[in-house]
Amino acid sequence: MPSQVKRFNTVLLVGLGNPGMEYELTRHNIGFQVLDAFADGTWKEDNAHKAFTAKTSVDGVTVHCLKPQTFMNKSGEAVQSYAQYYNIAPDAIFVVHDEADLPFGDIRLKQGGGTAGHNGLKSLVQHLGTDAFWRLRIGIGRGDNSQVALEDFVLGKWTESERQQLDQLIQQSIHKLHECIVAPPLDRT
C-alpha cells in the first residue's frame, strides 16, 4: 500500500536577502525577488518579527511569506520568531535562496543538509536548531567568475544577460513553490 504524504495545512515561505535599496537587484536577493512576485505586493511591516510579511493561500493551504529585514547573517532570528509564534514546524518551512555553486537558472529543491557556506542558511540552522527545513536553491552561476571574491559576486548586480532571463527564472521558482505546497515533496534530495 502506498504511503500517504502529509499534506500541509500551513507553510512558511522565506525569501533570503539583505534589506536596503543598495541590495535590491543583487544576486544574493533572489529569495526576496521570488517572494515579491509570489506575494504580489501584499507586504506588511512586522516589527515584532523583524520582517516584512504577507499571507495568502494556495489550494486551501495557508501560506505565510516572510522577508527578514535583518541582514542575511541574522535571518534566522526573524524566521525562528515567526515560526514559533505561528507554530510552524521546520518541515513546513521553504527557504528560497541563491546558490553560487549551481549554474545560473538551475532550481533545485532539497530538505536538510549542509549550508555550503551560505550565511543565511547558517543562521537558520542555528536559530531553528535543525536543518530539517526545505531549501529552494536557485543557481546564480558563479562558474567562470571564480577569480571574483564570492562576497563581491553574490552582492553584485545581475548582468544584462541574466536580467533578460530573470523573469522566467522567477516564474519557474514560483511554479516549483506551488507544486511543493499542493503536493508536498516525498524525500530529502
C-alpha positions in Angstrom: 0.0 0.0 0.0 1.5 3.4 -1.0 2.5 5.7 1.9 0.4 8.7 2.5 2.1 12.1 2.1 1.3 14.5 4.9 -0.5 17.4 3.2 0.3 20.8 4.6 -2.3 23.0 6.3 0.1 25.8 6.7 3.5 26.6 5.2 6.1 29.4 5.7 7.9 30.7 2.6 11.1 32.6 3.5 12.9 34.7 0.9 16.5 35.3 1.9 18.1 38.7 1.1 19.5 41.8 2.5 17.4 44.9 3.3 18.0 48.2 1.6 17.9 49.7 -1.9 21.6 49.1 -2.5 21.0 45.3 -2.4 17.6 45.3 -4.2 18.7 43.9 -7.5 21.7 41.8 -6.4 22.1 38.0 -6.9 22.0 37.5 -3.1 18.5 38.9 -3.0 16.9 36.4 -5.4 14.9 35.0 -2.5 13.3 38.4 -1.9 12.7 38.8 -5.7 10.9 35.4 -5.9 8.7 36.1 -2.8 7.9 39.6 -4.1 6.4 38.0 -7.2 4.7 35.2 -5.3 3.0 37.6 -2.8 2.2 40.1 -5.4 2.6 43.3 -3.4 0.7 42.4 -0.2 3.6 43.0 2.2 3.2 44.5 5.7 6.0 45.6 8.0 6.1 43.3 11.1 8.4 44.9 13.6 7.8 42.2 16.2 9.4 39.6 13.9 11.9 41.9 12.2 10.4 41.2 8.8 8.0 42.0 6.0 5.2 39.5 5.9 2.4 38.5 3.6 -0.3 35.9 3.9 -2.2 34.1 1.1 -3.5 30.7 0.3 -2.8 28.1 -2.4 -5.3 25.3 -3.0 -6.6 25.6 0.6 -3.2 25.7 2.2 -2.4 28.8 4.3 0.8 30.4 3.0 2.8 32.8 5.2 5.5 34.7 3.4 8.5 36.2 5.2 11.3 38.5 4.1 13.6 39.0 7.1 14.7 42.6 7.5 17.8 41.7 9.5 20.9 41.2 7.3 21.5 37.8 5.7 23.7 36.5 8.5 20.9 37.1 11.1 17.9 35.8 9.0 17.4 33.0 11.5 16.2 35.5 14.2 13.2 36.5 12.2 12.4 33.0 10.9 12.6 31.5 14.4 10.4 34.2 15.9 7.8 34.0 13.3 7.7 30.2 13.0 7.5 29.9 16.8 4.7 32.5 17.1 2.6 30.8 14.4 3.6 27.2 15.5 5.0 26.3 12.1 7.3 23.2 12.1 10.6 23.3 10.3 9.5 20.7 7.8 6.8 23.2 6.7 9.3 25.9 6.0 10.6 26.5 2.5 13.6 28.9 2.2 14.3 30.5 -1.2 17.9 31.4 -1.6 20.8 31.9 -4.0 23.2 29.1 -4.7 26.5 30.2 -6.2 27.7 26.7 -7.0 24.7 25.9 -9.2 24.7 27.1 -12.8 22.6 30.2 -13.4 18.9 29.2 -13.8 19.1 25.8 -12.1 16.4 25.3 -9.5 16.7 22.5 -7.0 14.7 21.5 -4.0 16.3 19.8 -1.0 15.4 19.2 2.6 18.1 19.4 5.2 21.9 19.1 4.6 24.8 21.5 4.9 24.8 25.2 4.4 27.5 25.4 1.7 28.9 28.5 3.4 25.7 30.4 3.0 25.4 32.8 6.0 21.6 33.0 5.8 21.3 29.2 6.0 23.8 29.0 8.8 21.7 31.5 10.8 18.5 29.5 10.1 20.1 26.2 11.3 21.5 27.9 14.4 18.2 29.6 15.4 15.8 26.8 14.4 18.1 24.2 16.0 17.7 21.9 13.0 18.4 21.7 9.3 15.0 20.0 8.5 13.6 22.9 6.6 13.3 22.8 2.8 15.5 24.9 0.5 14.6 26.1 -2.9 18.1 26.6 -4.2 18.3 29.0 -7.2 21.5 28.8 -9.2 23.3 32.2 -9.7 26.2 30.6 -11.5 29.5 31.8 -10.1 31.2 29.4 -12.6 33.8 31.3 -14.6 33.8 34.1 -12.1 35.8 32.2 -9.5 38.5 34.8 -9.7 36.0 37.3 -8.2 35.6 37.1 -4.4 32.4 35.2 -3.5 31.0 38.1 -1.5 31.6 40.5 -4.4 29.9 38.1 -6.8 26.8 37.4 -4.7 26.4 41.1 -3.8 26.9 42.1 -7.5 24.0 43.2 -9.7 22.6 40.9 -12.3 24.3 41.1 -15.7 22.3 42.2 -18.8 22.2 38.6 -20.0 20.9 37.4 -16.5 18.3 40.2 -16.3 16.9 39.0 -19.7 16.3 35.6 -18.1 15.3 36.7 -14.6 11.5 36.9 -15.1 11.4 33.4 -16.5 13.6 32.1 -13.6 11.4 33.8 -11.0 8.2 32.3 -12.6 9.8 28.8 -12.7 10.6 29.2 -9.0 7.1 30.3 -8.2 5.8 27.2 -10.1 8.0 25.0 -8.1 6.8 26.5 -4.8 3.2 26.0 -5.9 4.0 22.3 -6.6 5.6 21.9 -3.2 2.6 23.4 -1.4 -0.1 21.5 -3.2 1.8 18.1 -3.4 4.5 18.0 -0.6 7.8 16.6 -1.6 8.5 13.0 -0.6 12.2 12.9 0.1 15.2 14.9 1.3 17.0 15.1 -2.1 
